[in-house]
Amino acid sequence: IFEELDYLNEANNAKIFAKLYSTKNGISIKSLPNGEGVIVPEIIESLCTKNVIVMEWIDGSKLTSISNDNVSLLDGSAEEMRQENLALVEKALYVTLSQLLDTGVMHADPHGGNLLKVSTPSPTSSNSKPHKEQRRRRRLSKKLHSATSYFKKDPIPTLAYLDFGLLATIPVPVRDGLVCAVAQLVFAKDVEAVASLFGELDLLPNEVISDPIERKALTNALTKTMGEVLKYPPGETLYSDNTSGDNQTTTTNTRSIPSLEFDKLLDGLTRLVPRFKFRLPPYFINNARALGTLEGTARSLDPNFNCLQLMYPYAIYRLLQNPTNSPVVASTLQSLIRSKETGKIDRQKVTTLLREVSLFTGFSRRKVLMDVLRTKGGKNLIMYSLISETKDMLSRRWSQKPTRPFRTRGLFSRR
């Protein structure tokens, strides 16, 4: 509470968030699918104190209220508005995923009231008040810009973030663990691997992770919980095979990605708290609820919307790149691309991963592969795979042929 009441701290948080995601050259907006940032109100530092914060005024409507727009009318404009609103919700989800998986700087209170849909004011309006207001604000601070300056080049409604009283910092191991957990759950349906990652997610104490009996009990409980919160298409379940051949994809060459009911996920994890001594950090609960709220808003616009369809390829892309050079991410990727029967790299699995990343980026599989190979994580993946394959090849060769005594004659002896 005291942290939220410190307005100098909130002003600093707003500047940090703006540096990452602002439409004014945010350094992390390139990680977003469309490369577009969000509006962050500019702070007037000269007028801020510990008890007073003064910032730029942003006109807009709450993101949670956009589903109540007149989108039920049977005309072209209504459908256009519905698609426009849905795109904003998707953008909010992508920004949340970037905070959760990429930067680790998390808006700790991203409920619908703190997200605004900002429309473009008419630049030809005859009303002179905005111009007088702009001159008045410039006299107060030269660094203040009118809200209309955001929209002179982009007439499309966009997203604004408010209320920076709390910014959570998500540790790198937790971010990497989340990436691996999503990949293991959707790509491999390996709940046991997800349970093993809970230590990386800082959700369980070491005595639970290191105890084989407790880990087995956790895997069973988690399998039951995931069976309740993951909704697969007809004919497929969490327990059906998803590890080989054509079972990985449908006839449209896309994976059957289940929908995740976030409210049930929180309830399920809460039930496991006393049994396995779960530790649910505040940012974990807040942002799970935020994702659930945003998905609920999206489903009011499109009943078939699936948040996990956005989250999964985003996580896979980060898994391939491994920007933190994490050994956990590297080992998870190796387990996903190798056959469980032979231990060899499965080309079909590699192709499937690249295809699903291409769906997220909009790029071809060839470009995705080249982009991944340019990263440090991609180079390490290739080197590790080559070394592993070479060892396997030499091992098979020596096991098939009888060994011969090594002779030094002719190598070091003089003639």
C-alpha positions as CSV (number, residue, x, y, z in Angstrom):
1,I,0.0,0.0,0.0
2,F,2.8,2.4,0.9
3,E,4.6,1.7,-2.3
4,E,1.4,2.6,-4.4
5,L,1.0,5.8,-2.4
6,D,4.6,6.9,-3.3
7,Y,3.9,9.0,-6.4
8,L,7.6,9.6,-7.2
9,N,7.9,5.8,-7.4
10,E,4.9,5.7,-9.7
11,A,6.4,8.4,-11.9
12,N,9.6,6.4,-12.2
13,N,7.7,3.2,-13.0
14,A,5.8,5.0,-15.8
15,K,9.1,6.1,-17.3
16,I,10.5,2.6,-17.1
17,F,7.4,1.1,-18.8
18,A,7.5,3.9,-21.4
19,K,11.1,3.2,-22.2
20,L,10.1,-0.4,-23.0
21,Y,6.7,-0.2,-24.7
22,S,5.9,3.4,-25.6
23,T,4.9,4.3,-29.1
24,K,7.7,6.8,-28.9
25,N,10.5,4.4,-29.7
26,G,10.0,1.8,-27.0
27,I,13.0,-0.6,-27.0
28,S,11.0,-3.8,-26.6
29,I,8.2,-3.2,-29.1
30,K,10.1,-5.1,-31.8
31,S,9.3,-8.3,-29.8
32,L,5.6,-7.7,-30.5
33,P,4.1,-9.3,-33.7
34,N,3.2,-6.0,-35.3
35,G,6.1,-4.0,-33.9
36,E,3.7,-1.4,-32.5
37,G,3.9,0.1,-29.0
38,V,1.3,1.4,-26.6
39,I,0.5,4.9,-25.3
40,V,2.0,5.7,-21.9
41,P,1.1,9.1,-20.4
42,E,4.1,11.4,-20.1
43,I,5.0,12.4,-16.6
44,I,5.5,16.1,-15.9
45,E,8.4,15.7,-13.5
46,S,8.7,19.4,-12.5
47,L,5.2,19.2,-10.9
48,C,5.5,15.8,-9.2
49,T,6.2,15.2,-5.5
50,K,5.9,12.2,-3.2
51,N,2.2,13.0,-2.6
52,V,1.3,14.5,-6.0
53,I,1.7,13.1,-9.5
54,V,0.9,15.1,-12.7
55,M,0.8,13.4,-16.1
56,E,-0.5,13.8,-19.6
57,W,-4.2,13.4,-20.0
58,I,-5.3,10.6,-22.2
59,D,-8.8,10.5,-23.7
60,G,-10.2,6.9,-24.2
61,S,-12.6,4.3,-23.1
62,K,-12.0,1.3,-20.8
63,L,-10.9,-1.8,-22.6
64,T,-13.5,-3.8,-20.6
65,S,-16.3,-1.7,-22.0
66,I,-15.5,-2.1,-25.7
67,S,-17.5,-5.4,-25.8
68,N,-20.6,-3.2,-25.1
69,D,-20.1,-1.2,-28.2
70,N,-22.9,-1.4,-30.8
71,V,-21.3,-4.4,-32.5
72,S,-24.5,-6.4,-32.8
73,L,-25.9,-4.2,-35.6
74,L,-26.1,-5.9,-38.9
75,D,-24.0,-3.5,-41.0
76,G,-20.5,-3.2,-42.2
77,S,-19.4,-0.6,-39.7
78,A,-20.5,-2.8,-36.7
79,E,-18.4,-5.7,-38.0
80,E,-15.5,-3.4,-38.6
81,M,-15.7,-2.1,-35.0
82,R,-15.9,-5.6,-33.7
83,Q,-12.7,-6.6,-35.5
84,E,-11.0,-3.4,-34.4
85,N,-11.8,-4.0,-30.8
86,L,-10.7,-7.6,-31.0
87,A,-7.4,-6.5,-32.4
88,L,-6.9,-4.2,-29.4
89,V,-7.5,-7.1,-27.0
90,E,-5.0,-9.2,-28.9
91,K,-2.5,-6.4,-28.7
92,A,-3.0,-6.1,-24.9
93,L,-2.4,-9.9,-24.6
94,Y,0.8,-9.7,-26.7
95,V,2.1,-6.8,-24.5
96,T,1.3,-8.8,-21.4
97,L,3.1,-11.9,-22.8
98,S,6.1,-9.7,-23.7
99,Q,6.2,-8.4,-20.1
100,L,5.8,-11.9,-18.7
101,L,8.3,-13.8,-21.0
102,D,10.6,-11.2,-22.5
103,T,11.4,-8.2,-20.3
104,G,10.3,-9.3,-16.9
105,V,9.0,-5.8,-16.1
106,M,5.4,-6.5,-15.3
107,H,2.6,-4.0,-14.9
108,A,1.3,-5.5,-11.7
109,D,-2.3,-4.2,-12.0
110,P,-3.3,-4.7,-15.6
111,H,-7.1,-4.9,-15.1
112,G,-9.4,-3.7,-17.8
113,G,-9.8,-0.3,-16.1
114,N,-6.2,0.5,-16.6
115,L,-6.2,-0.3,-20.3
116,L,-7.8,2.3,-22.6
117,K,-8.9,2.2,-26.2
118,V,-7.8,5.6,-27.5
119,S,-9.5,7.0,-30.6
120,T,-8.1,9.6,-33.0
121,P,-9.3,13.2,-32.5
122,S,-10.2,15.0,-35.7
123,P,-7.2,17.1,-36.7
124,T,-9.5,19.5,-38.6
125,S,-11.7,20.3,-35.6
126,S,-12.6,24.0,-35.2
127,N,-12.5,23.8,-31.5
128,S,-9.5,25.8,-30.3
129,K,-9.5,24.5,-26.7
130,P,-7.1,21.7,-27.3
131,H,-4.6,24.1,-28.7
132,K,-4.9,26.5,-25.8
133,E,-4.6,23.6,-23.4
134,Q,-1.5,22.5,-25.3
135,R,0.1,25.9,-24.9
136,R,-0.8,26.0,-21.2
137,R,0.8,22.6,-20.7
138,R,4.0,23.6,-22.6
139,R,4.4,26.5,-20.3
140,L,4.3,24.2,-17.3
141,S,6.7,21.7,-18.9
142,K,8.5,21.8,-22.2
143,K,8.6,18.1,-22.3
144,L,4.8,17.7,-22.2
145,H,3.1,16.9,-25.5
146,S,-0.6,17.0,-26.3
147,A,-2.3,13.6,-26.5
148,T,-3.2,14.4,-30.1
149,S,0.5,14.3,-31.1
150,Y,0.3,10.6,-31.0
151,F,-2.3,10.3,-33.7
152,K,-1.3,12.7,-36.4
153,K,0.3,9.9,-38.4
154,D,-1.8,6.9,-37.3
155,P,-5.6,7.3,-37.4
156,I,-6.1,3.7,-36.1
157,P,-7.4,3.5,-32.5
158,T,-4.7,2.1,-30.2
159,L,-4.0,1.0,-26.7
160,A,-3.0,3.0,-23.7
161,Y,-1.8,1.9,-20.2
162,L,-2.5,3.7,-17.0
163,D,-1.7,3.4,-13.3
164,F,2.0,2.4,-12.7
165,G,1.8,2.3,-8.9
166,L,3.2,-1.2,-8.9
167,L,5.7,-2.8,-11.4
168,A,6.7,-6.4,-10.6
169,T,10.1,-7.8,-11.6
170,I,9.9,-11.4,-12.8
171,P,13.3,-13.2,-12.4
172,V,14.9,-14.7,-15.5
173,P,14.7,-18.3,-14.3
174,V,10.9,-17.9,-13.8
175,R,10.5,-16.4,-17.3
176,D,12.5,-19.3,-18.8
177,G,10.5,-21.8,-16.8
178,L,7.2,-20.4,-18.1
179,V,8.4,-20.7,-21.7
180,C,9.4,-24.3,-21.1
181,A,6.2,-25.2,-19.2
182,V,4.0,-23.9,-22.1
183,A,6.1,-25.8,-24.7
184,Q,6.1,-29.0,-22.7
185,L,2.3,-28.8,-22.0
186,V,1.1,-28.0,-25.5
187,F,3.8,-29.5,-27.8
188,A,4.6,-32.7,-25.8
189,K,1.7,-33.0,-23.4
190,D,4.3,-33.8,-20.8
191,V,2.8,-33.0,-17.4
192,E,5.7,-34.7,-15.6
193,A,8.1,-32.3,-17.3
194,V,5.9,-29.3,-16.3
195,A,6.0,-30.5,-12.7
196,S,9.8,-30.7,-12.8
197,L,9.9,-27.1,-14.0
198,F,7.9,-25.8,-11.0
199,G,11.2,-25.4,-9.1
200,E,12.4,-23.0,-11.9
201,L,9.1,-21.2,-11.6
202,D,9.8,-20.6,-7.9
203,L,6.4,-22.2,-7.1
204,L,7.6,-25.1,-4.9
205,P,10.2,-25.6,-2.2
206,N,13.2,-27.8,-3.0
207,E,12.1,-30.5,-0.5
208,V,9.1,-31.2,-2.7
209,I,11.0,-31.2,-6.0
210,S,13.8,-33.4,-4.7
211,D,11.6,-36.0,-3.1
212,P,10.6,-38.7,-5.8
213,I,7.5,-39.7,-3.9
214,E,6.3,-36.1,-3.6
215,R,7.1,-35.4,-7.3
216,K,5.1,-38.4,-8.3
217,A,2.1,-37.3,-6.2
218,L,2.5,-33.8,-7.7
219,T,2.5,-35.1,-11.2
220,N,-0.7,-37.1,-10.6
221,A,-2.4,-34.1,-9.0
222,L,-1.2,-31.7,-11.7
223,T,-2.4,-34.1,-14.5
224,K,-5.8,-34.1,-12.9
225,T,-5.9,-30.3,-12.7
226,M,-4.7,-29.8,-16.3
227,G,-7.3,-32.3,-17.5
228,E,-9.9,-30.0,-16.0
229,V,-8.6,-26.6,-17.2
230,L,-7.4,-27.6,-20.7
231,K,-10.2,-28.0,-23.2
232,Y,-9.2,-29.9,-26.4
233,P,-11.1,-30.3,-29.7
234,P,-13.4,-33.3,-30.0
235,G,-11.6,-36.6,-30.2
236,E,-8.4,-35.3,-28.4
237,T,-7.5,-35.2,-24.7
238,L,-4.5,-34.4,-22.6
239,Y,-3.8,-38.1,-22.5
240,S,-3.9,-38.8,-26.2
241,D,-0.6,-39.3,-28.1
242,N,0.9,-36.1,-29.4
243,T,4.6,-37.1,-29.9
244,S,5.0,-38.7,-33.2
245,G,4.1,-38.8,-36.9
246,D,1.0,-37.1,-38.2
247,N,-0.7,-37.0,-34.9
248,Q,1.0,-33.7,-34.2
249,T,-1.0,-31.8,-36.8
250,T,-4.3,-31.7,-38.4
251,T,-5.1,-31.7,-42.1
252,T,-4.6,-28.0,-42.2
253,N,-1.0,-28.3,-40.9
254,T,-1.8,-26.6,-37.6
255,R,-1.6,-28.0,-34.1
256,S,-4.7,-28.6,-32.1
257,I,-4.1,-26.1,-29.3
258,P,-6.4,-26.5,-26.3
259,S,-8.1,-23.5,-24.6
260,L,-7.0,-22.7,-21.1
261,E,-9.5,-21.6,-18.5
262,F,-7.5,-19.2,-16.4
263,D,-10.0,-18.9,-13.6
264,K,-10.1,-22.7,-13.2
265,L,-6.3,-22.8,-13.3
266,L,-6.0,-20.5,-10.4
267,D,-8.6,-22.5,-8.5
268,G,-6.8,-25.7,-9.2
269,L,-3.4,-24.4,-8.2
270,T,-5.0,-23.0,-5.0
271,R,-6.2,-26.4,-4.0
272,L,-2.7,-27.8,-4.4
273,V,-1.2,-25.1,-2.1
274,P,-1.6,-26.8,1.3
275,R,-0.6,-30.3,0.0
276,F,2.6,-29.3,-1.8
277,K,3.5,-26.0,-0.1
278,F,2.9,-24.0,-3.3
279,R,4.2,-20.4,-3.3
280,L,2.1,-18.2,-5.6
281,P,3.9,-14.9,-6.1
282,P,1.6,-11.8,-6.3
283,Y,2.6,-11.1,-9.9
284,F,1.6,-14.7,-10.9
285,I,-1.9,-14.4,-9.5
286,N,-2.5,-10.8,-10.8
287,N,-1.4,-11.6,-14.3
288,A,-3.2,-14.9,-14.5
289,R,-6.3,-13.0,-13.6
290,A,-5.4,-10.3,-16.1
291,L,-5.0,-12.8,-18.9
292,G,-8.3,-14.4,-17.9
293,T,-10.0,-11.0,-18.0
294,L,-8.6,-10.1,-21.4
295,E,-9.5,-13.5,-22.8
296,G,-13.1,-13.1,-21.5
297,T,-13.3,-9.7,-23.2
298,A,-12.0,-11.3,-26.5
299,R,-14.5,-14.1,-26.3
300,S,-17.4,-11.6,-25.9
301,L,-16.3,-10.4,-29.3
302,D,-15.3,-13.8,-30.8
303,P,-16.6,-16.9,-29.0
304,N,-13.9,-19.1,-30.6
305,F,-11.0,-16.9,-29.3
306,N,-8.2,-18.9,-27.6
307,C,-5.6,-17.1,-25.6
308,L,-3.3,-20.1,-25.6
309,Q,-3.1,-19.9,-29.4
310,L,-1.3,-16.6,-29.0
311,M,0.8,-17.7,-26.0
312,Y,2.0,-21.0,-27.4
313,P,3.8,-19.8,-30.6
314,Y,5.2,-16.8,-28.7
315,A,6.7,-19.2,-26.1
316,I,8.1,-21.5,-28.9
317,Y,9.8,-18.6,-30.6
318,R,11.5,-17.6,-27.4
319,L,12.4,-21.3,-26.8
320,L,14.2,-21.5,-30.2
321,Q,16.0,-18.2,-29.7
322,N,17.0,-18.8,-26.0
323,P,18.1,-15.2,-25.6
324,T,19.2,-15.8,-22.0
325,N,21.3,-18.8,-23.0
326,S,19.5,-20.8,-20.3
327,P,20.5,-24.5,-19.9
328,V,16.9,-25.3,-18.9
329,V,15.6,-23.9,-22.1
330,A,18.3,-25.6,-24.1
331,S,17.6,-29.0,-22.6
332,T,13.8,-28.5,-23.0
333,L,14.2,-27.8,-26.7
334,Q,16.4,-30.9,-27.1
335,S,13.8,-33.0,-25.4
336,L,11.1,-31.6,-27.8
337,I,12.9,-32.1,-31.0
338,R,14.3,-35.6,-30.3
339,S,12.5,-38.9,-30.6
340,K,11.7,-40.6,-27.2
341,E,12.3,-44.0,-28.8
342,T,15.7,-43.4,-30.5
343,G,17.0,-40.2,-28.9
344,K,17.7,-38.9,-32.4
345,I,16.6,-35.5,-33.8
346,D,13.2,-35.9,-35.3
347,R,12.9,-33.8,-38.5
348,Q,9.2,-33.8,-38.3
349,K,9.2,-32.2,-34.9
350,V,11.7,-29.6,-36.0
351,T,9.5,-28.8,-39.0
352,T,6.4,-28.6,-36.8
353,L,8.1,-26.1,-34.4
354,L,9.2,-23.9,-37.3
355,R,5.8,-23.9,-38.8
356,E,4.1,-22.9,-35.6
357,V,6.5,-20.1,-35.0
358,S,5.9,-18.9,-38.6
359,L,2.2,-18.7,-37.7
360,F,3.1,-16.3,-34.9
361,T,5.5,-14.1,-36.9
362,G,3.8,-14.2,-40.3
363,F,7.2,-15.1,-41.8
364,S,8.1,-18.2,-43.8
365,R,9.7,-21.2,-42.1
366,R,13.0,-20.4,-43.9
367,K,13.1,-16.9,-42.6
368,V,12.2,-18.0,-39.1
369,L,15.0,-20.6,-39.2
370,M,17.5,-17.9,-40.4
371,D,16.4,-15.5,-37.7
372,V,16.8,-18.1,-35.1
373,L,20.3,-19.1,-36.4
374,R,21.4,-15.5,-36.1
375,T,20.8,-15.5,-32.3
376,K,23.2,-16.8,-29.7
377,G,20.7,-19.4,-28.6
378,G,20.2,-20.6,-32.2
379,K,23.9,-21.0,-32.8
380,N,24.3,-22.9,-29.5
381,L,21.4,-25.2,-30.6
382,I,23.1,-26.1,-33.9
383,M,26.5,-26.7,-32.2
384,Y,25.0,-28.8,-29.5
385,S,23.0,-30.8,-32.0
386,L,26.0,-31.4,-34.3
387,I,28.1,-32.5,-31.4
388,S,25.4,-34.9,-30.1
389,E,24.8,-36.3,-33.6
390,T,28.5,-36.8,-34.2
391,K,28.9,-38.7,-30.9
392,D,26.0,-40.9,-31.7
393,M,27.4,-41.6,-35.2
394,L,30.8,-42.5,-33.8
395,S,29.3,-44.6,-31.1
396,R,27.3,-46.6,-33.6
397,R,30.3,-47.0,-35.9
398,W,32.6,-48.3,-33.1
399,S,29.9,-50.6,-31.8
400,Q,29.5,-52.2,-35.3
401,K,33.2,-52.7,-36.1
402,P,35.8,-54.6,-34.0
403,T,38.3,-52.4,-32.4
404,R,41.9,-52.6,-33.6
405,P,45.0,-51.9,-31.6
406,F,46.2,-48.4,-32.1
407,R,49.5,-48.2,-34.0
408,T,52.0,-45.4,-33.7
409,R,54.3,-46.6,-36.3
410,G,54.3,-44.5,-39.3
411,L,53.0,-41.5,-37.4
412,F,55.9,-40.7,-35.1
413,S,58.7,-43.1,-36.0
414,R,61.6,-42.0,-38.3
415,R,62.3,-43.8,-41.5
